[in-house]
Amino acid sequence: MDMEIKIGNTTITLQQGDITEIEADAIVNAANNHLWMGGGVAGAIKRKGGKIIEDEAVKLGPIPIGEAVATTAGKLNAKYVIHAAGMGTDLKTDEEKIRNATLNSLKRANELKIKSIAFPSIGTGVGGFPLDTAADIMLRCAIEHVKKDTSLENVIFVLYQKDAYKIFENVLGSLKR
Ligand code: APR
């Protein structure tokens, strides 16, 4: 079921499932810029990984909207959680915020010299942002980033619902042509 494309030494993969179950060097959290962890991805990461993640993150906040910071991954199967602030505490997001949060998460991954990173579809839950536009923004960012020199060998997009997976699959299919 998992779709993947290869770009240079990096594989970009789509998976349907729960991001907290993924084994990767970094799991990206769909965060607000104060870094407290509410529901959705953040709630799942906090539940599975432990409150230690939020305690460390909140100390680093607030960060500029669109920025990203790394913390411990607690009990998750990962080295880091990268908190990508796709919105402020008004929980409103847009193209630019999602693009910057994705780009800055990829920058943190390079700085940490990690090999694999898992993204959720940032902004598309509480943020209410359309999945197809988020897919286009995030996948284009990932494709452009891995064309340059990067430590990343695997970039995984983890979609919770089947319809979200299908939307990302269609967009990736059109981008790889
Ligand atoms: N694994 C993968 N994807 C998930 C999971 C999960 N366990 N849980 C939810 N999702 C999906 C949602 O279905 C949605 O498509 O992740 C996408 C992002 O949803 P949110 O987590 O609500 O993130 P976002 O819309 O960016 O809102 C972030 O919500 O939970 C608060 O603290 C968080 O303030 C922040 C805001």
Residues whose N, C-alpha, C, O or C-beta is under 5 A from the ligand:
A	BS01	APR	G17 D18 I19 T20 A30 A31 N32 W36 M37 G38 G39 G40 V41 A42 G43 A44 G86 P120 S121 I122 G123 T124 G125 V126 G127 G128 V158 L159 Y160
